């Protein structure tokens, strides 16, 4: 049986003030549709949480314009630990979350009027695409990237997650991982030098090698229409010793925790990852492949999640969603396991998610 990747489901963000962060991302970036709101205990991530279960509160919020969501995540039983050093361009891990917008100039002006910390003017990347960088109140850096594909119109000036900038040590090895494992098989550009559009980033005036990857094949699966296409930008810094962003810290501590991909047919995908030298490091339901097992519940949603690591240890999550609430007010939950795995949900059905919008 074939596996399918529907797209980037979400990027996880560890925070110290979940309520405030939810409000900020809702009001400034349009992530106003909470799909999951689940306090609970992280029992399956012991490899990355000091060997002990940890209580946490996680909220996955979407933007109806399309793209991936944000998983806003806070520890409840321990004090979240910030990095003990200033995270800079080229450090290893998810450094920047890309957000798409069909009107980047309006987003820029809006942020300026709101006092958001802008790290650059509107510049062009090596392919000539307009973009700019900004920092949220919690020290996380985002990039607004011009992209004209809008799943459903809204009042927001920007859409959902469009990808990430990831610090790496070996560009070729990382290209193989993101191409072979995740289907990012197209090199949009590969350039080395000092880049004007990076100047406002911490250590951005250094020399870098930059590679932008996209996928030649359209994504398939239930949420593929809404999640859409995405890109991964790999950066390697010169004349500096990059640090691991999460070295000495737990999964879920402040910062970009992981990139999560929506998957269908986890069994086939597990074989694919192992065959390519990146076996799962976490599996929420290892018995599910043989016995059916028990699915993982996360509030009103449920499914099966797994993790692997890229060549530098950056966490990549995979989720096979089994059940998801569509319209919470009337208790309409959708069982995705009863649908053809490659078939996208109807546009009208996905748009009803906006009925759950928070103001």
TORTI-646982 format. One record per residue (C-alpha): residue number from 1; x, y, z. Coordinates in nm, 3 decimals, always signed. Layout:
BEGIN
> NUM_X_Y_Z
...
//
This chain:
BEGIN
> 1_+0.000_+0.000_+0.000
> 2_+0.130_+0.345_-0.093
> 3_+0.188_+0.624_+0.159
> 4_+0.079_+0.985_+0.102
> 5_+0.209_+1.315_+0.237
> 6_-0.067_+1.578_+0.246
> 7_+0.166_+1.865_+0.333
> 8_+0.302_+2.047_+0.637
> 9_+0.037_+2.000_+0.904
> 10_+0.197_+2.238_+1.153
> 11_+0.512_+2.381_+1.301
> 12_+0.537_+2.342_+1.677
> 13_+0.621_+2.645_+1.890
> 14_+0.715_+2.609_+2.254
> 15_+0.601_+2.908_+2.463
> 16_+0.590_+3.028_+2.822
> 17_+0.252_+3.202_+2.791
> 18_+0.011_+2.992_+2.587
> 19_-0.285_+3.227_+2.631
> 20_-0.088_+3.532_+2.523
> 21_+0.076_+3.350_+2.233
> 22_-0.257_+3.222_+2.102
> 23_-0.392_+3.577_+2.106
> 24_-0.086_+3.720_+1.930
> 25_-0.082_+3.460_+1.651
> 26_-0.456_+3.495_+1.608
> 27_-0.461_+3.873_+1.586
> 28_-0.142_+3.923_+1.384
> 29_-0.115_+3.612_+1.167
> 30_-0.474_+3.489_+1.134
> 31_-0.430_+3.153_+1.311
> 32_-0.782_+3.173_+1.452
> 33_-0.922_+2.822_+1.399
> 34_-0.834_+2.593_+1.693
> 35_-0.855_+2.234_+1.567
> 36_-0.702_+2.081_+1.880
> 37_-0.705_+2.227_+2.232
> 38_-0.570_+1.956_+2.457
> 39_-0.416_+1.978_+2.804
> 40_-0.263_+1.643_+2.894
> 41_+0.051_+1.441_+2.958
> 42_+0.320_+1.378_+2.697
> 43_+0.390_+1.012_+2.773
> 44_+0.528_+0.901_+2.437
> 45_+0.818_+1.147_+2.402
> 46_+1.042_+1.023_+2.683
> 47_+1.345_+1.020_+2.452
> 48_+1.317_+1.398_+2.431
> 49_+1.172_+1.488_+2.773
> 50_+1.438_+1.367_+3.014
> 51_+1.297_+1.014_+3.034
> 52_+0.986_+1.124_+3.225
> 53_+0.627_+1.203_+3.120
> 54_+0.556_+1.576_+3.118
> 55_+0.226_+1.760_+3.153
> 56_+0.161_+2.011_+2.879
> 57_-0.109_+2.210_+2.702
> 58_-0.111_+2.208_+2.322
> 59_-0.329_+2.400_+2.079
> 60_-0.319_+2.348_+1.701
> 61_-0.457_+2.649_+1.516
> 62_-0.513_+2.695_+1.143
> 63_-0.548_+2.989_+0.907
> 64_-0.837_+2.939_+0.659
> 65_-0.633_+3.096_+0.380
> 66_-0.445_+2.769_+0.364
> 67_-0.101_+2.640_+0.451
> 68_+0.008_+2.457_+0.763
> 69_-0.095_+2.543_+1.117
> 70_+0.085_+2.630_+1.438
> 71_+0.103_+2.394_+1.734
> 72_+0.134_+2.629_+2.031
> 73_+0.277_+2.428_+2.319
> 74_+0.349_+2.495_+2.686
> 75_+0.480_+2.282_+2.972
> 76_+0.259_+2.271_+3.280
> 77_+0.470_+2.080_+3.530
> 78_+0.816_+2.224_+3.465
> 79_+0.960_+2.565_+3.392
> 80_+1.021_+2.593_+3.015
> 81_+1.392_+2.644_+2.950
> 82_+1.498_+2.905_+2.697
> 83_+1.821_+2.862_+2.505
> 84_+2.123_+2.970_+2.706
> 85_+2.266_+3.154_+2.405
> 86_+2.141_+3.390_+2.137
> 87_+2.009_+3.180_+1.848
> 88_+2.159_+3.300_+1.522
> 89_+2.128_+3.231_+1.150
> 90_+2.289_+2.898_+1.068
> 91_+2.234_+2.742_+1.410
> 92_+2.112_+2.386_+1.373
> 93_+1.739_+2.325_+1.373
> 94_+1.425_+2.505_+1.265
> 95_+1.539_+2.868_+1.265
> 96_+1.255_+3.045_+1.081
> 97_+0.891_+2.959_+1.005
> 98_+0.778_+3.070_+0.660
> 99_+0.430_+3.225_+0.633
> 100_+0.271_+3.283_+0.295
> 101_+0.086_+3.596_+0.185
> 102_-0.050_+3.729_-0.142
> 103_-0.002_+4.086_-0.020
> 104_+0.333_+4.111_+0.162
> 105_+0.343_+4.493_+0.136
> 106_+0.017_+4.521_+0.331
> 107_+0.145_+4.277_+0.594
> 108_+0.463_+4.481_+0.627
> 109_+0.269_+4.807_+0.675
> 110_+0.031_+4.639_+0.921
> 111_+0.318_+4.506_+1.131
> 112_+0.488_+4.845_+1.123
> 113_+0.170_+5.012_+1.250
> 114_+0.143_+4.752_+1.529
> 115_+0.502_+4.792_+1.643
> 116_+0.604_+4.438_+1.542
> 117_+0.983_+4.397_+1.536
> 118_+1.077_+4.401_+1.168
> 119_+1.417_+4.251_+1.085
> 120_+1.428_+4.355_+0.720
> 121_+1.258_+4.560_+0.456
> 122_+1.074_+4.383_+0.177
> 123_+1.355_+4.223_-0.022
> 124_+1.382_+3.960_-0.294
> 125_+1.525_+3.615_-0.238
> 126_+1.775_+3.463_-0.487
> 127_+1.482_+3.358_-0.709
> 128_+1.330_+3.707_-0.709
> 129_+1.040_+3.637_-0.472
> 130_+0.939_+3.915_-0.232
> 131_+0.981_+3.839_+0.136
> 132_+1.074_+3.990_+0.472
> 133_+1.161_+3.878_+0.824
> 134_+1.008_+3.973_+1.158
> 135_+1.028_+3.861_+1.519
> 136_+0.736_+3.775_+1.744
> 137_+0.721_+3.890_+2.111
> 138_+0.879_+3.561_+2.220
> 139_+1.196_+3.585_+2.013
> 140_+1.089_+3.353_+1.729
> 141_+1.173_+3.467_+1.376
> 142_+0.919_+3.437_+1.095
> 143_+0.938_+3.509_+0.725
> 144_+0.653_+3.642_+0.512
> 145_+0.687_+3.495_+0.161
> 146_+0.486_+3.615_-0.136
> 147_+0.256_+3.341_-0.262
> 148_-0.068_+3.401_-0.450
> 149_-0.249_+3.074_-0.370
> 150_-0.534_+3.134_-0.125
> 151_-0.750_+2.841_-0.017
> 152_-1.031_+3.057_+0.125
> 153_-1.042_+3.434_+0.168
> 154_-1.045_+3.589_+0.513
> 155_-0.974_+3.922_+0.681
> 156_-0.620_+3.813_+0.756
> 157_-0.344_+3.969_+0.545
> 158_-0.142_+3.647_+0.553
> 159_-0.198_+3.274_+0.529
> 160_-0.061_+2.967_+0.700
> 161_+0.277_+2.799_+0.728
> 162_+0.455_+2.771_+0.394
> 163_+0.773_+2.600_+0.509
> 164_+1.083_+2.664_+0.717
> 165_+1.443_+2.780_+0.714
> 166_+1.662_+2.510_+0.870
> 167_+2.024_+2.537_+0.978
> 168_+2.241_+2.244_+0.865
> 169_+2.606_+2.138_+0.859
> 170_+2.615_+1.939_+0.534
> 171_+2.398_+2.076_+0.253
> 172_+2.423_+1.769_+0.028
> 173_+2.337_+1.527_+0.304
> 174_+2.039_+1.741_+0.407
> 175_+1.916_+1.773_+0.048
> 176_+1.908_+1.393_+0.025
> 177_+1.708_+1.368_+0.347
> 178_+1.442_+1.625_+0.255
> 179_+1.420_+1.492_-0.101
> 180_+1.424_+1.119_-0.033
> 181_+1.214_+1.119_+0.286
> 182_+0.976_+1.410_+0.226
> 183_+0.963_+1.455_-0.152
> 184_+1.131_+1.798_-0.174
> 185_+1.298_+1.694_-0.499
> 186_+1.329_+2.029_-0.678
> 187_+1.613_+2.275_-0.618
> 188_+1.469_+2.622_-0.676
> 189_+1.807_+2.782_-0.612
> 190_+2.144_+2.698_-0.464
> 191_+2.376_+2.991_-0.401
> 192_+2.670_+3.078_-0.179
> 193_+2.764_+3.428_-0.071
> 194_+2.670_+3.721_+0.148
> 195_+2.302_+3.799_+0.099
> 196_+2.141_+4.142_+0.129
> 197_+1.806_+3.995_+0.237
> 198_+1.976_+3.820_+0.533
> 199_+2.146_+4.133_+0.668
> 200_+1.890_+4.201_+0.943
> 201_+1.911_+3.849_+1.089
> 202_+2.142_+3.775_+1.381
> 203_+2.473_+3.678_+1.214
> 204_+2.301_+3.741_+0.880
> 205_+2.598_+3.931_+0.738
> 206_+2.809_+3.616_+0.732
> 207_+2.866_+3.411_+0.422
> 208_+2.601_+3.139_+0.372
> 209_+2.517_+2.857_+0.140
> 210_+2.143_+2.861_+0.072
> 211_+1.931_+2.596_-0.096
> 212_+1.557_+2.633_-0.151
> 213_+1.372_+2.304_-0.204
> 214_+1.019_+2.247_-0.333
> 215_+0.827_+1.938_-0.444
> 216_+0.755_+1.861_-0.810
> 217_+0.461_+1.633_-0.734
> 218_+0.142_+1.779_-0.588
> 219_+0.058_+1.653_-0.241
> 220_-0.223_+1.401_-0.199
> 221_-0.449_+1.310_+0.091
> 222_-0.739_+1.443_+0.293
> 223_-0.598_+1.789_+0.375
> 224_-0.384_+1.842_+0.066
> 225_-0.609_+2.114_-0.078
> 226_-0.586_+2.325_+0.235
> 227_-0.226_+2.253_+0.336
> 228_-0.105_+2.312_-0.019
> 229_+0.250_+2.325_-0.147
> 230_+0.547_+2.418_+0.071
> 231_+0.921_+2.475_+0.066
> 232_+1.224_+2.402_+0.279
> 233_+1.524_+2.634_+0.281
> 234_+1.853_+2.488_+0.405
> 235_+2.125_+2.726_+0.520
> 236_+2.486_+2.662_+0.616
> 237_+2.688_+2.939_+0.781
> 238_+3.057_+3.000_+0.712
> 239_+3.318_+3.149_+0.946
> 240_+3.117_+3.051_+1.254
> 241_+3.055_+2.742_+1.465
> 242_+2.680_+2.672_+1.459
> 243_+2.511_+2.553_+1.777
> 244_+2.226_+2.306_+1.811
> 245_+1.920_+2.513_+1.896
> 246_+1.784_+2.251_+2.137
> 247_+2.109_+2.120_+2.279
> 248_+2.062_+2.046_+2.649
> 249_+1.691_+2.130_+2.637
> 250_+1.368_+1.932_+2.610
> 251_+1.130_+1.893_+2.321
> 252_+0.863_+2.156_+2.387
> 253_+1.095_+2.414_+2.538
> 254_+1.064_+2.766_+2.386
> 255_+1.132_+2.794_+2.014
> 256_+1.040_+2.604_+1.701
> 257_+1.006_+2.246_+1.824
> 258_+0.946_+2.051_+1.504
> 259_+0.797_+2.047_+1.157
> 260_+0.500_+1.811_+1.135
> 261_+0.378_+1.645_+0.815
> 262_+0.032_+1.500_+0.760
> 263_+0.069_+1.135_+0.652
> 264_-0.156_+0.855_+0.534
> 265_-0.051_+0.490_+0.570
> 266_+0.208_+0.514_+0.845
> 267_+0.313_+0.151_+0.803
> 268_+0.435_+0.206_+0.448
> 269_+0.593_+0.535_+0.547
> 270_+0.778_+0.368_+0.836
> 271_+0.931_+0.123_+0.589
> 272_+1.021_+0.410_+0.358
> 273_+1.201_+0.603_+0.634
> 274_+1.391_+0.295_+0.757
> 275_+1.493_+0.204_+0.403
> 276_+1.639_+0.551_+0.359
> 277_+1.837_+0.541_+0.683
> 278_+1.611_+0.750_+0.905
> 279_+1.401_+0.512_+1.120
> 280_+1.142_+0.645_+1.359
> 281_+1.286_+0.760_+1.691
> 282_+0.938_+0.786_+1.851
> 283_+0.626_+0.590_+1.769
> 284_+0.305_+0.659_+1.961
> 285_+0.155_+0.321_+1.869
> 286_+0.426_+0.068_+1.777
> 287_+0.180_-0.220_+1.808
> 288_-0.063_-0.068_+1.558
> 289_+0.115_-0.219_+1.257
> 290_+0.041_-0.577_+1.366
> 291_-0.259_-0.566_+1.598
> 292_-0.437_-0.244_+1.518
> 293_-0.330_-0.104_+1.854
> 294_-0.480_+0.191_+2.031
> 295_-0.479_+0.526_+1.858
> 296_-0.349_+0.836_+2.033
> 297_-0.618_+1.074_+2.159
> 298_-0.554_+1.448_+2.166
> 299_-0.874_+1.611_+2.285
> 300_-1.142_+1.579_+2.019
> 301_-0.888_+1.457_+1.762
> 302_-0.706_+1.125_+1.747
> 303_-0.445_+0.954_+1.538
> 304_-0.097_+0.808_+1.521
> 305_+0.221_+1.015_+1.547
> 306_+0.586_+0.934_+1.491
> 307_+0.917_+1.120_+1.478
> 308_+1.247_+1.098_+1.298
> 309_+1.550_+1.328_+1.285
> 310_+1.720_+1.501_+0.996
> 311_+2.102_+1.456_+0.964
> 312_+2.162_+1.730_+1.225
> 313_+1.905_+1.603_+1.474
> 314_+1.621_+1.842_+1.382
> 315_+1.291_+1.682_+1.482
> 316_+1.049_+1.593_+1.205
> 317_+0.704_+1.472_+1.312
> 318_+0.451_+1.269_+1.113
> 319_+0.083_+1.244_+1.201
> 320_-0.175_+1.010_+1.054
> 321_-0.502_+1.171_+1.159
> 322_-0.781_+0.923_+1.230
> 323_-1.052_+1.153_+1.363
> 324_-1.090_+1.528_+1.360
> 325_-1.366_+1.767_+1.471
> 326_-1.513_+1.954_+1.173
> 327_-1.787_+2.160_+1.336
> 328_-1.743_+2.149_+1.713
> 329_-2.070_+2.326_+1.792
> 330_-2.279_+2.041_+1.656
> 331_-2.035_+1.761_+1.741
> 332_-1.953_+1.672_+1.378
> 333_-1.637_+1.460_+1.381
> 334_-1.487_+1.310_+1.070
> 335_-1.335_+0.959_+1.059
> 336_-1.066_+0.983_+0.794
> 337_-0.978_+0.614_+0.804
> 338_-1.300_+0.533_+0.622
> 339_-1.198_+0.744_+0.319
> 340_-0.969_+0.666_+0.027
> 341_-0.623_+0.770_+0.150
> 342_-0.523_+0.967_-0.160
> 343_-0.852_+1.154_-0.194
> 344_-0.870_+1.516_-0.083
> 345_-1.161_+1.628_+0.131
> 346_-1.415_+1.844_-0.055
> 347_-1.338_+2.215_-0.047
> 348_-1.677_+2.297_+0.106
> 349_-1.610_+2.058_+0.394
> 350_-1.269_+2.204_+0.469
> 351_-1.411_+2.555_+0.460
> 352_-1.658_+2.465_+0.735
> 353_-1.359_+2.457_+0.971
> 354_-1.389_+2.837_+0.972
> 355_-1.715_+2.796_+1.168
> 356_-1.489_+2.720_+1.466
> 357_-1.306_+3.051_+1.427
> 358_-1.214_+3.245_+1.742
> 359_-1.247_+3.623_+1.736
//
